[in-house]
Amino acid sequence: MTEPAPEGVVLENIMQAALRAPDHRCLTPWKFVVCKGKGLVKLGEIFEQAAINSGLEQTIVDRAVQLPLRAPMVIVAICKYKENDKVPWVEQVASTACAVHSMQMAALVQGFQGVWRTGNYAQDKVVKDAFGCFDHDEILGFLYVGSSKLKTMPKPQRLSAEYFDVWE
């Protein structure tokens, strides 16, 4: 992806889309970190440190620092679990996932591209610590956002009858 990244009203629309995700009991179990410019470099340094601490080979360490630079903006999506008798952990993770999806769709509808990536760094302790995650918190992924002249890859056509039962 290339410049430009969303900014101003367009970026605010993307952020507001996240805040409209389903949210049982209005717990807002989300935290998002928008990385751009030097923020992308900082994110790359976090990935690099995670790769070093994991004892990965040097080529992977060298690549880690470059990963966030594949787009002009990366939004880190974190579920900050909130203890609640009526809203279990899995529901809060699902709510945060809905928020990421909403941001991706808001980017697309406004003419930008968004790619949701997870990978090993989302589960890495160094990365989670860098974002202030506790044991029950989850990094759901990294939403890469920017511009592209490439067309979105089509999804394979699936038969809905294979995935849906209708009870009447």
C-alpha positions in Angstrom: 0.0 0.0 0.0 1.1 3.5 -0.6 0.4 7.1 0.5 -1.9 8.7 1.2 -3.3 7.2 4.4 -6.7 8.4 5.6 -6.7 11.6 7.6 -9.1 14.2 9.0 -12.8 13.4 8.6 -12.1 10.2 6.7 -9.9 8.8 9.5 -12.5 10.0 12.1 -15.2 8.1 10.2 -13.0 5.0 10.4 -12.5 5.4 14.1 -16.2 6.1 14.7 -17.1 2.9 12.7 -15.1 0.9 15.3 -17.0 2.5 18.1 -20.3 1.4 16.7 -19.5 -2.3 16.9 -21.7 -4.6 18.9 -20.9 -4.1 22.5 -22.9 -6.0 25.1 -23.4 -3.9 28.3 -21.3 -1.0 26.6 -18.1 -2.3 28.1 -16.0 -0.8 25.2 -13.4 -3.5 25.6 -11.2 -1.9 22.9 -8.0 0.0 22.6 -6.7 1.1 19.2 -3.3 2.5 18.4 -3.0 4.4 15.1 0.6 4.2 13.9 1.9 6.4 11.1 5.2 8.2 10.4 7.5 7.6 13.3 4.8 5.5 14.9 5.4 2.9 12.2 9.1 2.9 12.9 8.4 2.4 16.6 6.1 -0.5 15.8 8.8 -2.0 13.6 11.3 -1.7 16.5 8.8 -3.6 18.8 8.5 -6.3 16.2 12.3 -6.4 15.8 12.8 -6.8 19.6 10.2 -9.6 19.6 12.0 -11.4 16.9 15.4 -11.0 18.7 13.9 -12.2 22.0 12.4 -15.2 20.2 15.8 -16.2 18.9 14.7 -16.0 15.3 17.3 -16.0 12.5 18.8 -12.7 11.4 16.8 -12.5 8.1 13.6 -12.6 10.1 14.8 -10.0 12.6 15.8 -7.7 9.7 12.4 -8.2 8.0 10.5 -7.6 11.3 11.5 -3.9 11.5 10.2 -3.4 7.9 6.8 -5.0 8.3 4.8 -2.0 9.4 6.3 0.1 6.5 4.2 -1.9 4.0 1.4 0.7 4.5 1.3 4.4 5.5 -0.9 3.5 8.5 -1.2 0.5 10.8 -4.0 0.4 13.4 -3.2 -2.0 16.3 -6.4 -3.5 17.6 -6.4 -4.7 21.2 -9.2 -6.3 23.3 -8.7 -4.9 26.8 -10.8 -7.5 28.7 -13.1 -6.2 31.4 -14.2 -8.6 34.1 -18.0 -9.0 33.8 -20.4 -11.7 34.8 -22.7 -11.2 31.8 -20.1 -10.6 29.1 -17.5 -13.4 28.8 -14.0 -13.0 27.4 -14.9 -14.5 24.1 -17.7 -12.1 23.6 -15.4 -9.1 24.2 -12.9 -10.5 21.8 -15.6 -10.9 19.2 -16.8 -7.3 19.8 -13.3 -6.0 19.2 -13.1 -8.1 16.0 -16.3 -6.6 14.9 -14.7 -3.1 15.5 -11.7 -4.0 13.3 -14.0 -5.3 10.6 -16.0 -2.1 10.8 -12.9 0.0 10.4 -11.8 -2.0 7.4 -15.1 -1.6 5.7 -15.2 2.2 6.5 -11.8 2.5 4.9 -12.9 0.6 1.8 -16.1 2.6 1.4 -14.1 5.8 1.5 -11.7 4.7 -1.2 -8.9 3.3 0.8 -7.6 -0.2 1.2 -7.4 -2.1 4.4 -5.6 -5.5 5.1 -6.1 -7.1 8.5 -3.1 -9.1 9.6 -2.4 -11.1 12.7 0.6 -13.4 12.8 3.0 -14.4 15.5 3.6 -10.8 16.7 0.0 -10.5 17.8 0.6 -13.2 20.4 4.2 -12.3 21.3 4.8 -11.2 24.9 7.2 -8.5 24.0 4.6 -6.9 21.6 1.8 -7.4 24.1 3.9 -5.8 26.9 4.7 -2.8 24.6 1.0 -2.1 24.3 0.3 -2.6 28.0 -1.6 -5.8 27.7 -2.4 -8.0 30.7 -2.9 -11.7 30.7 -6.5 -11.7 29.4 -6.0 -9.0 26.8 -5.5 -9.9 23.2 -4.0 -8.1 20.2 -6.5 -9.1 17.5 -4.3 -7.8 14.7 -2.8 -5.0 12.8 -5.0 -3.2 10.3 -2.8 -1.9 7.4 -4.5 1.1 5.8 -3.5 3.1 2.8 -4.0 3.6 -0.9 -3.6 1.1 -3.7 -4.0 1.0 -7.5 -4.4 -2.7 -7.3 -7.9 -4.2 -7.3 -8.9 -6.2 -4.3 -8.5 -9.9 -4.7 -11.9 -11.5 -5.3 -13.1 -13.9 -2.6 -14.0 -17.4 -3.9 -17.7 -17.9 -4.5 -19.2 -20.3 -1.9 -22.6 -21.9 -1.8 -24.5 -20.5 1.2 -26.4 -23.8 1.6 -23.1 -25.4 2.7 -22.9 -23.0 5.7 -26.5 -22.1 6.6 -29.3 -24.2 7.8 -32.8 -22.7 7.6 -35.2 -23.7 10.3 -38.9 -23.0 9.6 
